[in-house]
Amino acid sequence: MAGCKVPAIVKFQICYFLRTHYNALMNSLLRIWLFLCLASMAPGATGGSLMFEAGSAKLSIERTPIRIEAAYGAAVAAAAHPEGSLLLGDPDHLDRAEAAAVTAESFDQHGNSVLSVATAQGRTAKVTVMLTPNQADFVVRPGTPMAVLLRFQGAAPGFGLADHAVTGRASFDTDVTGYVNDRYLSGEGLTRLVSNFIIYPKQHFAFLVWEPAMKIVRSTAVESTQGARLVEGEVRFTIFLGTPKEIYRQFLRSRNQYGYPVLRPKYEFFGVGWEAFGALAWDTNDKTVKENVDRYLTEGYPLKWMVVGSGFWPKEGNRFHETTSFGMYDKTLYPDPAGFIRYFHSRGLKFFQGLRTTFITDGPYSEEGLRDRYFIEENGKAKVFTFGWPKSPIYFLDALKPQAVEWFTELVKKWDAYGVDGYKEDVYGFGKYTLRDDKLDSFDHALMDSGHYIMGRNAYLTSSADLHRINDFNYNQNQDRGPVNALACAYAGFPLVYPDIVGGTFGEGHFDLKVTPRMRIYMMRNAQWAAVHSSMSMGQGPWTFEDAKVSQVMLSAAKLHDRLQPYIYSQALRFYLEGYPWTMAPLPVAFPDDQEVYGRENDRVRGYEWMIGDALLATPLYGNDYETANSRDIYLPRGTWIDYDTGTRYSGPRMLKNFSMPPEKTPLFVGGTGITVEKRGSQVLARVYPLGAAAETTIYFRDGQSRIRVAAIGSSRLSSNHLSVQTDSGSHPQGAWRRNAFEFIIEPGENYEVR
């Protein structure tokens, strides 16, 4: 062949072929390469396991039946279920769902593995598998509409589920082991804040199916299963792997990517508020609201926001009795709405109103909504609903119609015109209907995007509100529900917890209003518990209990929360940026490898503790024994801890047995970095506690943008004469010891080092 010449015409044909078929040729070569890669990962040509690896994450998939195992580092995180991982079946007969097996393997255009799967009875699906260093995704596309479940071996303890964690269970416990619900949806019991995210800190994984319609959730000793009851297109399952901080970071990224975003919260909502329904029930008007708020301000309560949730609409005719009577106030009760709102603005308060997406059928704007088909429809016509409120039949706005969202936000401007700053979203009483969990999300998202303040009461996975408000929590209820509900929300991705009005609502007729010693203790304990959440609000006036100690403790709790507002808000921004529940990090998340932190957040032990940021440990004495309990076993994890009130130092890990917690005791310890911030008047001060080790933290300011770094270089044995502060710009702010810490004024744009 040496010296053989290729004819010119052949050269031309080869070049022409390469030019015209280049893309197809390269795609074919890519497929061959990917096939060889897949083949190299399998131990055998048939019947072996598919192996995937990304960073510390490893995924093993046995083919027949499909058994999926996820590992993090050298340890198994989510173990394969012995009877199969992927189940396909009839939505009405889940007990007959079958395990699927791999029948063929291919790749999509992005290089992801695509498995063709089938059950013995012939149900088929395509499964796309994606693995990144802290996350495995499985997107299932069934051949026909069916139920799809992903199952792992049982893991415990597991935490999360938000409102569902306190609904339909035998006891109050943040550990959801034993939970089984094959019709997981909002509206059941207290469920409005909905998340099916479950984290297993000991095993280093978390799990959920992204499905706003009806779900299947089982977390027991034998299975960790989630699913969608009816999949007509596709459904995504996600396993998160790593440390809690890595898991929540990935959860945040996925929420933002998959359409369930976490939005930036606003500062004022993290202060002390006031709610008209808690203070006045139905007796709200221009005069009573002003008098009550002014009484609080006169007595020294640092109110920053207020809500008039209902009753402001025109009284004549039931057709106006809803928050969707946009721009219409009762002329007798509120003769000058704009002046009424300006009155509170002049006192430094943000003014919020109640708001729903329920339109009374003969209400002032319903005809327009019907004409443009903005409401949820059934059989081609707007469906008529009856919810908890209003009492009249209503139409319900369809959150999946962008035009309906735009129309709603335009109507809201009629309230905005009077000076309303934001809204308490409050749709409830819809449990008898099968409504999607995301039925309010697009409306809240649109209002947040336009700068409104939003108190969220309904959501699915998204944080499209400034606060996450738990369901009404009153004196007549089991008091273990509140702390378990709040912690369950924090685990599940809703850590900006507002635990309802201090004392709940006294004017609804739920209980005898006669003031008793038990009621007085309740008000003090409830106030101290609320003070260490993201927000708190006042309702029933402390003066109505005719007890100086009650008044003093409630005021002290409000002032504590007000001082901590800049610190708590900084943690809220860290949640927004990092996903980790910095405002309320339960101890199993903050210290996952410490065995002593488990099994305490329940109605037996009542060890309701959590970290606020990286320096404060909240330890409120709360639960259904509030009337008689005066001490708690408080657990201090590894490190040095300082009693917030007394400055007493403790070394952890240590259980403080029967630690005295009288109602007036501030329920906080300082540890971790030992660096907090508090406000005094208009100033914000960094506070460095003498814990000994070098530490630093990042603080965000109220504008939501500015941040600084504060570093401390070993301060345990130094006196005030030896400590100094220096900024990056070379200045030396003056500092002083006050209330067990060295403090100094901080400003945006500087970084600070304490020596």
Secondary structure as the mmCIF struct_conf table of DSSP 4:
data_model
#
loop_
_struct_conf.conf_type_id
_struct_conf.id
_struct_conf.beg_label_comp_id
_struct_conf.beg_label_asym_id
_struct_conf.beg_label_seq_id
_struct_conf.end_label_comp_id
_struct_conf.end_label_asym_id
_struct_conf.end_label_seq_id
TURN_TY1_P TURN_TY1_P1 ALA A 2 GLY A 3
HELX_LH_PP_P HELX_LH_PP_P1 CYS A 4 PRO A 7
HELX_RH_AL_P HELX_RH_AL_P1 ALA A 8 THR A 20
TURN_TY1_P TURN_TY1_P2 HIS A 21 HIS A 21
HELX_RH_AL_P HELX_RH_AL_P2 TYR A 22 MET A 41
BEND BEND1 ALA A 42 GLY A 47
STRN STRN1 SER A 49 ALA A 54
TURN_TY1_P TURN_TY1_P3 GLY A 55 SER A 56
STRN STRN2 ALA A 57 GLU A 62
TURN_TY1_P TURN_TY1_P4 ARG A 63 ILE A 66
STRN STRN3 ARG A 67 TYR A 72
TURN_TY1_P TURN_TY1_P5 GLY A 73 ALA A 74
STRN STRN4 ALA A 75 ALA A 78
HELX_LH_PP_P HELX_LH_PP_P2 ALA A 79 ALA A 79
STRN STRN5 ALA A 80 ALA A 80
HELX_LH_PP_P HELX_LH_PP_P3 HIS A 81 HIS A 81
TURN_TY1_P TURN_TY1_P6 PRO A 82 GLU A 83
BEND BEND2 SER A 85 SER A 85
STRN STRN6 LEU A 86 GLY A 89
TURN_TY1_P TURN_TY1_P7 PRO A 91 ASP A 92
HELX_RH_3T_P HELX_RH_3T_P1 LEU A 94 ARG A 96
STRN STRN7 GLU A 98 ALA A 99
STRN STRN8 ALA A 101 PHE A 107
TURN_TY1_P TURN_TY1_P8 GLN A 109 HIS A 110
BEND BEND3 GLY A 111 GLY A 111
STRN STRN9 SER A 113 ALA A 118
TURN_TY1_P TURN_TY1_P9 ALA A 120 GLN A 121
STRN STRN10 THR A 124 THR A 132
TURN_TY1_P TURN_TY1_P10 PRO A 133 ASN A 134
STRN STRN11 GLN A 135 PRO A 142
BEND BEND4 GLY A 143 PRO A 145
STRN STRN12 MET A 146 GLN A 153
BEND BEND5 ALA A 156 PRO A 157
STRN STRN13 PHE A 159 GLY A 160
HELX_RH_3T_P HELX_RH_3T_P2 ALA A 162 VAL A 166
BEND BEND6 THR A 167 GLY A 168
BEND BEND7 ALA A 170 SER A 171
STRN STRN14 ASP A 173 ASP A 173
BEND BEND8 THR A 174 THR A 174
STRN STRN15 ASP A 175 ASP A 175
TURN_TY1_P TURN_TY1_P11 THR A 177 GLY A 178
STRN STRN16 TYR A 179 TYR A 184
TURN_TY1_P TURN_TY1_P12 SER A 186 GLY A 187
BEND BEND9 GLU A 188 GLU A 188
TURN_TY1_P TURN_TY1_P13 GLY A 189 LEU A 190
STRN STRN17 LEU A 193 VAL A 194
STRN STRN18 ILE A 198 TYR A 200
HELX_RH_3T_P HELX_RH_3T_P3 PRO A 201 GLN A 203
TURN_TY1_P TURN_TY1_P14 HIS A 204 HIS A 204
STRN STRN19 PHE A 205 TRP A 210
BEND BEND10 PRO A 212 ALA A 213
STRN STRN20 LYS A 215 SER A 219
BEND BEND11 ALA A 221 VAL A 222
STRN STRN21 GLU A 223 VAL A 231
BEND BEND12 GLU A 232 GLY A 233
STRN STRN22 VAL A 235 LEU A 241
BEND BEND13 GLY A 242 THR A 243
HELX_RH_AL_P HELX_RH_AL_P3 PRO A 244 TYR A 258
TURN_TY1_P TURN_TY1_P15 GLY A 259 GLY A 259
HELX_LH_PP_P HELX_LH_PP_P4 PRO A 261 PRO A 261
STRN STRN23 VAL A 262 VAL A 262
HELX_LH_PP_P HELX_LH_PP_P5 LEU A 263 PRO A 265
HELX_RH_3T_P HELX_RH_3T_P4 TYR A 267 PHE A 270
BEND BEND14 GLY A 271 GLY A 271
STRN STRN24 VAL A 272 GLU A 275
HELX_RH_AL_P HELX_RH_AL_P4 ALA A 276 LEU A 280
TURN_TY1_P TURN_TY1_P16 ALA A 281 TRP A 282
BEND BEND15 ASN A 285 ASN A 285
HELX_RH_AL_P HELX_RH_AL_P5 ASP A 286 THR A 298
TURN_TY1_P TURN_TY1_P17 GLU A 299 GLY A 300
STRN STRN25 LEU A 303 VAL A 308
BEND BEND16 SER A 310 GLY A 311
BEND BEND17 TRP A 313 TRP A 313
BEND BEND18 GLU A 316 GLY A 317
HELX_RH_3T_P HELX_RH_3T_P5 ASN A 318 PHE A 320
BEND BEND19 GLU A 322 GLU A 322
TURN_TY1_P TURN_TY1_P18 THR A 323 THR A 324
BEND BEND20 SER A 325 SER A 325
TURN_TY1_P TURN_TY1_P19 PHE A 326 GLY A 327
TURN_TY1_P TURN_TY1_P20 LYS A 331 LEU A 333
BEND BEND21 PRO A 335 PRO A 335
HELX_RH_AL_P HELX_RH_AL_P6 PRO A 337 HIS A 345
TURN_TY1_P TURN_TY1_P21 SER A 346 GLY A 348
STRN STRN26 LYS A 350 LEU A 355
BEND BEND22 THR A 357 THR A 357
STRN STRN27 THR A 358 ILE A 360
TURN_TY1_P TURN_TY1_P22 THR A 361 ASP A 362
BEND BEND23 GLY A 363 GLY A 363
TURN_TY1_P TURN_TY1_P23 PRO A 364 TYR A 365
HELX_RH_AL_P HELX_RH_AL_P7 SER A 366 ARG A 371
TURN_TY1_P TURN_TY1_P24 ASP A 372 ARG A 373
STRN STRN28 PHE A 375 PHE A 375
STRN STRN29 GLU A 377 GLU A 378
TURN_TY1_P TURN_TY1_P25 ASN A 379 GLY A 380
STRN STRN30 LYS A 381 ALA A 382
HELX_LH_PP_P HELX_LH_PP_P6 LYS A 383 VAL A 384
STRN STRN31 PHE A 385 PHE A 385
BEND BEND24 GLY A 388 SER A 392
STRN STRN32 ILE A 394 PHE A 396
STRN STRN33 LEU A 397 LEU A 397
TURN_TY1_P TURN_TY1_P26 ALA A 399 LEU A 400
HELX_RH_AL_P HELX_RH_AL_P8 PRO A 402 ASP A 416
TURN_TY1_P TURN_TY1_P27 ALA A 417 GLY A 419
STRN STRN34 GLY A 422 GLU A 425
TURN_TY1_P TURN_TY1_P28 GLY A 431 LYS A 432
BEND BEND25 TYR A 433 TYR A 433
TURN_TY1_P TURN_TY1_P29 ASP A 437 LEU A 440
HELX_RH_AL_P HELX_RH_AL_P9 ASP A 441 ASP A 449
TURN_TY1_P TURN_TY1_P30 SER A 450 GLY A 451
STRN STRN35 TYR A 453 GLY A 456
BEND BEND26 ARG A 457 ARG A 457
STRN STRN36 ALA A 459 TYR A 460
BEND BEND27 LEU A 461 LEU A 461
STRN STRN37 SER A 463 SER A 463
BEND BEND28 ALA A 465 ASP A 466
STRN STRN38 LEU A 467 ARG A 469
HELX_LH_PP_P HELX_LH_PP_P7 ILE A 470 ILE A 470
BEND BEND29 ASN A 471 ASN A 471
TURN_TY1_P TURN_TY1_P31 TYR A 475 ASN A 476
BEND BEND30 GLN A 477 GLN A 477
TURN_TY1_P TURN_TY1_P32 GLN A 479 ASP A 480
HELX_RH_AL_P HELX_RH_AL_P10 ARG A 481 TYR A 491
TURN_TY1_P TURN_TY1_P33 ALA A 492 GLY A 493
BEND BEND31 LEU A 496 LEU A 496
STRN STRN39 VAL A 497 TYR A 498
BEND BEND32 ILE A 501 ILE A 501
TURN_TY1_P TURN_TY1_P34 VAL A 502 GLY A 503
BEND BEND33 PHE A 506 PHE A 511
HELX_RH_AL_P HELX_RH_AL_P11 PRO A 517 ALA A 531
TURN_TY1_P TURN_TY1_P35 VAL A 532 VAL A 532
BEND BEND34 HIS A 533 SER A 534
STRN STRN40 MET A 536 MET A 538
BEND BEND35 GLN A 540 GLN A 540
HELX_RH_3T_P HELX_RH_3T_P6 PRO A 542 PHE A 545
HELX_RH_AL_P HELX_RH_AL_P12 ALA A 548 GLU A 578
BEND BEND36 TYR A 580 TYR A 580
TURN_TY1_P TURN_TY1_P36 TRP A 582 THR A 583
BEND BEND37 MET A 584 MET A 584
STRN STRN41 ALA A 585 PRO A 586
HELX_RH_AL_P HELX_RH_AL_P13 LEU A 587 ALA A 590
BEND BEND38 PHE A 591 PHE A 591
TURN_TY1_P TURN_TY1_P37 PRO A 592 ASP A 593
HELX_RH_3T_P HELX_RH_3T_P7 GLN A 595 VAL A 597
TURN_TY1_P TURN_TY1_P38 TYR A 598 GLY A 599
BEND BEND39 GLU A 601 GLU A 601
STRN STRN42 ASN A 602 ASN A 602
TURN_TY1_P TURN_TY1_P39 ASP A 603 VAL A 605
STRN STRN43 TRP A 610 ILE A 612
TURN_TY1_P TURN_TY1_P40 GLY A 613 ALA A 615
STRN STRN44 LEU A 616 ALA A 618
BEND BEND40 GLY A 623 GLY A 623
TURN_TY1_P TURN_TY1_P41 ASN A 624 THR A 628
STRN STRN45 SER A 631 ASP A 643
TURN_TY1_P TURN_TY1_P42 TYR A 644 THR A 646
STRN STRN46 ARG A 649 SER A 660
TURN_TY1_P TURN_TY1_P43 PRO A 663 GLU A 664
BEND BEND41 LYS A 665 LYS A 665
STRN STRN47 LEU A 668 VAL A 670
TURN_TY1_P TURN_TY1_P44 GLY A 672 THR A 673
STRN STRN48 ILE A 675 ARG A 680
TURN_TY1_P TURN_TY1_P45 GLY A 681 SER A 682
STRN STRN49 GLN A 683 VAL A 688
BEND BEND42 GLY A 692 ALA A 693
STRN STRN50 ALA A 695 TYR A 700
TURN_TY1_P TURN_TY1_P46 ARG A 702 ASP A 703
BEND BEND43 GLY A 704 GLN A 705
STRN STRN51 ARG A 707 ALA A 712
TURN_TY1_P TURN_TY1_P47 SER A 716 ARG A 717
TURN_TY1_P TURN_TY1_P48 SER A 720 HIS A 722
STRN STRN52 VAL A 725 THR A 727
TURN_TY1_P TURN_TY1_P49 ASP A 728 SER A 729
BEND BEND44 GLY A 730 GLY A 730
STRN STRN53 GLY A 735 ARG A 738
TURN_TY1_P TURN_TY1_P50 ARG A 739 ASN A 740
STRN STRN54 ALA A 741 ILE A 745
TURN_TY1_P TURN_TY1_P51 PRO A 748 GLY A 749
STRN STRN55 TYR A 752 VAL A 754
#
